[in-house]
Amino acid sequence: MVTKSEIKQFQKEKACLFSQAENNFPFPTSSFLGALLCDHWQLPDKVKVACESHGILDCARGDQAPGPRAREGAAARLHG
């Protein structure tokens, strides 16, 4: 199991954002897990979209919600 401190160490060594660092490990991203919690807690879709698309690449893309491909990739990491 990878710990948060290991991700932070990777982040420091590679001089990258946390969201970029977590993509280098074989588990779901915080965005994906946040979206799962939104479903579980039955939060509004706008909150779920914010959880799914809060990374730097999402911000650069603008106001577009992540498509089904992004969700499928995250689901594949979860079920591995």
DSSP file (Angstrom, degrees, kcal/mol; ACC not computed):
  #  RESIDUE AA STRUCTURE BP1 BP2  ACC     N-H-->O    O-->H-N    N-H-->O    O-->H-N    TCO  KAPPA ALPHA  PHI   PSI    X-CA   Y-CA   Z-CA
    1    1 A M              0   0    0      0, 0.0     2,-0.4     0, 0.0     0, 0.0   0.000 360.0 360.0 360.0 131.3    0.0    0.0    0.0
    2    2 A V        -     0   0    0      4,-0.0     2,-0.2     3,-0.0    23,-0.0  -0.686 360.0-143.7 -86.6 136.9    1.3    3.4   -1.0
    3    3 A T     >  -     0   0    0     -2,-0.4     4,-1.7     1,-0.1     3,-0.3  -0.577  23.0-112.9 -98.8 163.4    1.1    6.1    1.6
    4    4 A K  H  > S+     0   0    0      1,-0.2     4,-2.7     2,-0.2     5,-0.2   0.873 118.1  57.8 -60.3 -37.1    0.4    9.8    1.3
    5    5 A S  H  > S+     0   0    0      1,-0.2     4,-2.1     2,-0.2    -1,-0.2   0.847 103.6  52.6 -65.5 -31.9    3.9   10.5    2.4
    6    6 A E  H  > S+     0   0    0     -3,-0.3     4,-2.3     2,-0.2    -1,-0.2   0.890 110.1  47.8 -69.1 -38.0    5.3    8.4   -0.5
    7    7 A I  H  X S+     0   0    0     -4,-1.7     4,-2.8     2,-0.2    -2,-0.2   0.924 111.5  50.5 -65.6 -43.0    3.2   10.4   -3.0
    8    8 A K  H  X S+     0   0    0     -4,-2.7     4,-2.3     2,-0.2    -2,-0.2   0.881 109.9  50.8 -62.0 -38.0    4.4   13.6   -1.4
    9    9 A Q  H  X S+     0   0    0     -4,-2.1     4,-2.7     2,-0.2    -1,-0.2   0.925 111.0  48.0 -64.8 -44.5    8.0   12.4   -1.7
   10   10 A F  H  X S+     0   0    0     -4,-2.3     4,-2.5     1,-0.2    -2,-0.2   0.917 110.9  52.5 -59.2 -44.2    7.5   11.5   -5.4
   11   11 A Q  H  X>S+     0   0    0     -4,-2.8     5,-1.8     1,-0.2     4,-0.9   0.909 111.4  45.9 -58.5 -44.7    5.9   15.0   -5.8
   12   12 A K  H  <5S+     0   0    0     -4,-2.3     3,-0.4     2,-0.2    -2,-0.2   0.919 113.7  48.2 -66.8 -44.1    8.9   16.7   -4.3
   13   13 A E  H  <5S+     0   0    0     -4,-2.7    -2,-0.2     1,-0.2    -1,-0.2   0.878 120.3  36.7 -65.0 -38.0   11.5   14.6   -6.3
   14   14 A K  H  <5S-     0   0    0     -4,-2.5    -1,-0.2    -5,-0.2    -2,-0.2   0.464 102.4-129.7 -94.8  -2.6    9.7   15.2   -9.6
   15   15 A A  T  <5 +     0   0    0     -4,-0.9     2,-0.3    -3,-0.4    -3,-0.2   0.949  62.9 131.3  51.1  54.9    8.6   18.8   -8.8
   16   16 A C      < -     0   0    0     -5,-1.8    -1,-0.2    -6,-0.1     2,-0.1  -0.804  62.2 -87.2-129.6 171.3    5.1   18.1   -9.8
   17   17 A L     >  -     0   0    0     -2,-0.3     4,-2.5     1,-0.1     3,-0.4  -0.386  37.9-113.7 -75.0 156.9    1.6   18.7   -8.4
   18   18 A F  H  > S+     0   0    0      1,-0.2     4,-2.8     2,-0.2     5,-0.2   0.912 118.4  54.5 -56.8 -43.7    0.0   16.1   -6.1
   19   19 A S  H  > S+     0   0    0      1,-0.2     4,-0.5     2,-0.2    -1,-0.2   0.829 110.6  46.4 -62.8 -31.1   -2.6   15.3   -8.7
   20   20 A Q  H  4 S+     0   0    0     -3,-0.4     3,-0.5     2,-0.2     4,-0.3   0.885 112.2  50.6 -75.5 -39.8    0.2   14.6  -11.2
   21   21 A A  H >< S+     0   0    0     -4,-2.5     3,-2.0     1,-0.2    -2,-0.2   0.904 104.0  57.0 -64.9 -42.0    2.1   12.5   -8.7
   22   22 A E  H >< S+     0   0    0     -4,-2.8     3,-1.3     1,-0.3     5,-0.4   0.738  94.6  67.7 -66.8 -19.9   -0.8   10.3   -7.7
   23   23 A N  T 3< S+     0   0    0     -4,-0.5    -1,-0.3    -3,-0.5    -2,-0.2   0.628  90.6  64.8 -71.5 -11.6   -1.3    9.3  -11.3
   24   24 A N  T <  S+     0   0    0     -3,-2.0    -1,-0.2    -4,-0.3    -2,-0.2   0.334  91.5  76.5 -92.3   6.8    2.0    7.4  -11.1
   25   25 A F  S <  S-     0   0    0     -3,-1.3     2,-2.0     2,-0.2   -18,-0.0  -0.899  89.2-112.9-120.0 149.2    0.7    4.9   -8.5
   26   26 A P  S    S+     0   0    0      0, 0.0    -3,-0.1     0, 0.0    -2,-0.0  -0.286  84.2  80.0 -82.5  56.5   -1.6    1.9   -9.2
   27   27 A F  S    S-     0   0    0     -2,-2.0    -2,-0.2    -5,-0.4    51,-0.2  -0.971  88.7 -73.4-150.5 165.2   -4.7    3.1   -7.3
   28   28 A P        -     0   0    0      0, 0.0    46,-0.1     0, 0.0    47,-0.1  -0.207  51.3-113.7 -62.0 149.6   -7.6    5.5   -8.0
   29   29 A T     >  -     0   0    0      1,-0.1     4,-2.3    -6,-0.1     5,-0.2  -0.305  24.6-108.4 -77.2 165.5   -7.0    9.2   -7.9
   30   30 A S  H  > S+     0   0    0      1,-0.2     4,-2.4     2,-0.2     5,-0.2   0.820 120.3  59.1 -63.1 -30.8   -8.5   11.5   -5.3
   31   31 A S  H  > S+     0   0    0      2,-0.2     4,-1.9     1,-0.2    -1,-0.2   0.927 107.7  44.5 -62.6 -45.2  -10.8   12.9   -8.0
   32   32 A F  H  > S+     0   0    0      2,-0.2     4,-2.1     1,-0.2    -2,-0.2   0.923 114.4  48.1 -66.5 -44.6  -12.3    9.5   -8.6
   33   33 A L  H  X S+     0   0    0     -4,-2.3     4,-2.1     1,-0.2    -1,-0.2   0.885 109.9  53.2 -65.3 -37.6  -12.6    8.7   -4.9
   34   34 A G  H  X S+     0   0    0     -4,-2.4     4,-2.1     1,-0.2    -1,-0.2   0.900 107.9  50.8 -62.0 -40.7  -14.2   12.1   -4.3
   35   35 A A  H  X S+     0   0    0     -4,-1.9     4,-2.1     2,-0.2    -2,-0.2   0.885 107.9  52.9 -65.1 -38.4  -16.8   11.3   -7.1
   36   36 A L  H  X S+     0   0    0     -4,-2.1     4,-2.6     1,-0.2    -1,-0.2   0.915 108.8  49.6 -62.0 -41.9  -17.6    8.0   -5.4
   37   37 A L  H  X S+     0   0    0     -4,-2.1     4,-2.9     2,-0.2    -2,-0.2   0.889 106.9  55.4 -63.7 -38.5  -18.2    9.8   -2.2
   38   38 A C  H  <>S+     0   0    0     -4,-2.1     5,-2.5     2,-0.2     4,-0.5   0.917 109.9  46.4 -59.5 -42.9  -20.5   12.2   -3.9
   39   39 A D  H ><5S+     0   0    0     -4,-2.1     3,-0.9     3,-0.2    -2,-0.2   0.941 113.2  49.0 -62.7 -47.0  -22.5    9.3   -5.3
   40   40 A H  H 3<5S+     0   0    0     -4,-2.6    -2,-0.2     1,-0.3    -1,-0.2   0.900 116.8  41.0 -60.3 -42.4  -22.6    7.7   -1.9
   41   41 A W  T 3<5S-     0   0    0     -4,-2.9    -1,-0.3    -5,-0.2    -2,-0.2   0.440 108.5-125.9 -86.8   0.2  -23.7   10.9   -0.1
   42   42 A Q  T < 5 +     0   0    0     -3,-0.9    -3,-0.2    -4,-0.5    -4,-0.1   0.899  46.0 173.1  55.5  45.9  -26.1   11.7   -3.0
   43   43 A L      < -     0   0    0     -5,-2.5    -1,-0.1    -6,-0.2     5,-0.1  -0.409  40.8 -81.0 -78.2 159.7  -24.6   15.2   -3.5
   44   44 A P    >>  -     0   0    0      0, 0.0     4,-1.7     0, 0.0     3,-0.9  -0.221  38.4-114.2 -60.4 151.6  -25.6   17.4   -6.4
   45   45 A D  H 3> S+     0   0    0      1,-0.3     4,-2.9     2,-0.2     5,-0.2   0.824 114.9  62.2 -56.4 -34.2  -24.1   16.6   -9.8
   46   46 A K  H 3> S+     0   0    0      1,-0.2     4,-1.8     2,-0.2    -1,-0.3   0.874 104.5  47.8 -61.9 -36.1  -22.3   20.0   -9.8
   47   47 A V  H <> S+     0   0    0     -3,-0.9     4,-2.1     2,-0.2    -1,-0.2   0.910 111.4  50.4 -69.7 -42.1  -20.4   18.9   -6.7
   48   48 A K  H  X S+     0   0    0     -4,-1.7     4,-2.5     1,-0.2    -2,-0.2   0.923 109.1  51.0 -62.0 -44.4  -19.5   15.6   -8.3
   49   49 A V  H  X S+     0   0    0     -4,-2.9     4,-1.8     1,-0.2    -1,-0.2   0.899 109.0  52.1 -60.2 -40.2  -18.2   17.4  -11.4
   50   50 A A  H  < S+     0   0    0     -4,-1.8    -1,-0.2    -5,-0.2    -2,-0.2   0.902 111.1  47.4 -62.8 -40.2  -16.1   19.6   -9.2
   51   51 A C  H >< S+     0   0    0     -4,-2.1     3,-0.6     1,-0.2    -2,-0.2   0.889 114.4  46.8 -66.9 -38.9  -14.6   16.6   -7.5
   52   52 A E  H 3< S+     0   0    0     -4,-2.5    -1,-0.2     1,-0.2    -2,-0.2   0.772 120.1  36.7 -73.9 -25.9  -14.0   14.8  -10.8
   53   53 A S  T 3< S+     0   0    0     -4,-1.8    -1,-0.2    -5,-0.2    -2,-0.1  -0.339  75.3 109.5-130.3  53.6  -12.4   17.8  -12.5
   54   54 A H    <   +     0   0    0     -3,-0.6    -1,-0.1     4,-0.1   -35,-0.1   0.332  51.2 109.2-108.9   7.0  -10.3   19.8  -10.1
   55   55 A G  S  > S-     0   0    0     -3,-0.2     4,-2.1     1,-0.1     5,-0.2  -0.287  83.1-105.0 -79.1 168.9   -6.8   18.9  -11.4
   56   56 A I  H  > S+     0   0    0      1,-0.2     4,-2.1     2,-0.2     5,-0.1   0.862 120.9  51.6 -63.5 -38.0   -4.5   21.3  -13.3
   57   57 A L  H  > S+     0   0    0      2,-0.2     4,-1.6     1,-0.2    -1,-0.2   0.872 108.7  52.0 -68.1 -35.2   -5.3   19.7  -16.7
   58   58 A D  H  > S+     0   0    0      2,-0.2     4,-0.9     1,-0.2     6,-0.3   0.904 109.5  49.5 -64.9 -40.9   -9.0   20.0  -16.0
   59   59 A C  H >< S+     0   0    0     -4,-2.1     3,-0.6     1,-0.2    -2,-0.2   0.893 109.6  51.1 -65.2 -39.3   -8.5   23.7  -15.2
   60   60 A A  H 3< S+     0   0    0     -4,-2.1    -1,-0.2     1,-0.2    -2,-0.2   0.821 105.7  56.9 -66.8 -30.6   -6.5   24.2  -18.4
   61   61 A R  H 3< S-     0   0    0     -4,-1.6     2,-0.3     1,-0.3    -1,-0.2   0.719 106.0-138.6 -73.1 -21.8   -9.3   22.5  -20.4
   62   62 A G    <<  -     0   0    0     -4,-0.9     2,-0.4    -3,-0.6    -1,-0.3  -0.745  54.4 -15.8 100.6-147.6  -11.8   25.0  -19.1
   63   63 A D  S    S+     0   0    0     -2,-0.3     2,-0.5    -3,-0.1    -1,-0.1  -0.156  92.4 124.8 -93.4  39.3  -15.4   24.4  -18.0
   64   64 A Q        -     0   0    0     -2,-0.4    -3,-0.1    -6,-0.3     3,-0.1  -0.853  57.4-130.3-103.8 132.8  -15.8   20.9  -19.5
   65   65 A A        -     0   0    0     -2,-0.5   -15,-0.1     1,-0.1   -16,-0.0  -0.469  38.6 -92.9 -72.9 149.7  -16.8   18.0  -17.4
   66   66 A P        -     0   0    0      0, 0.0    -1,-0.1     0, 0.0   -13,-0.1  -0.367  45.5-126.6 -63.5 142.6  -14.7   14.9  -17.7
   67   67 A G     >  -     0   0    0      1,-0.1     4,-1.5    -3,-0.1     3,-0.5  -0.201  29.1 -90.6 -83.8 178.4  -16.0   12.4  -20.3
   68   68 A P  H  > S+     0   0    0      0, 0.0     4,-2.6     0, 0.0     5,-0.2   0.801 122.2  62.7 -60.9 -30.4  -16.8    8.8  -19.9
   69   69 A R  H  > S+     0   0    0      2,-0.2     4,-2.3     1,-0.2     5,-0.2   0.917 102.4  49.4 -62.5 -42.2  -13.3    7.8  -21.0
   70   70 A A  H  > S+     0   0    0     -3,-0.5     4,-1.9     1,-0.2    -1,-0.2   0.909 112.6  47.9 -62.4 -41.5  -11.8    9.5  -18.0
   71   71 A R  H  X S+     0   0    0     -4,-1.5     4,-2.5     1,-0.2    -2,-0.2   0.893 110.1  52.0 -66.3 -39.6  -14.2    7.8  -15.7
   72   72 A E  H  X S+     0   0    0     -4,-2.6     4,-2.4     2,-0.2    -2,-0.2   0.898 108.6  50.9 -63.8 -40.7  -13.5    4.4  -17.3
   73   73 A G  H  X S+     0   0    0     -4,-2.3     4,-1.6     2,-0.2    -1,-0.2   0.899 111.8  47.3 -64.2 -40.0   -9.8    4.9  -16.8
   74   74 A A  H  X S+     0   0    0     -4,-1.9     4,-1.7     2,-0.2    -2,-0.2   0.903 111.6  50.7 -67.2 -40.7  -10.3    5.7  -13.1
   75   75 A A  H  X S+     0   0    0     -4,-2.5     4,-2.2     1,-0.2    -2,-0.2   0.886 106.9  54.6 -64.2 -38.0  -12.6    2.7  -12.7
   76   76 A A  H  X S+     0   0    0     -4,-2.4     4,-1.1     1,-0.2    -1,-0.2   0.886 106.9  50.8 -63.1 -38.1  -10.1    0.4  -14.3
   77   77 A R  H  < S+     0   0    0     -4,-1.6    -1,-0.2     1,-0.2    -2,-0.2   0.862 110.3  50.9 -66.3 -33.9   -7.4    1.6  -11.7
   78   78 A L  H  < S+     0   0    0     -4,-1.7    -2,-0.2     1,-0.2    -1,-0.2   0.911 119.3  34.0 -68.2 -42.8   -9.9    0.9   -8.9
   79   79 A H  H  <        0   0    0     -4,-2.2    -1,-0.2    -5,-0.1    -2,-0.2   0.461 360.0 360.0 -96.2  -1.8  -10.7   -2.6  -10.1
   80   80 A G     <        0   0    0     -4,-1.1    -3,-0.1    -5,-0.2    -4,-0.1   0.076 360.0 360.0  38.7 360.0   -7.2   -3.2  -11.3
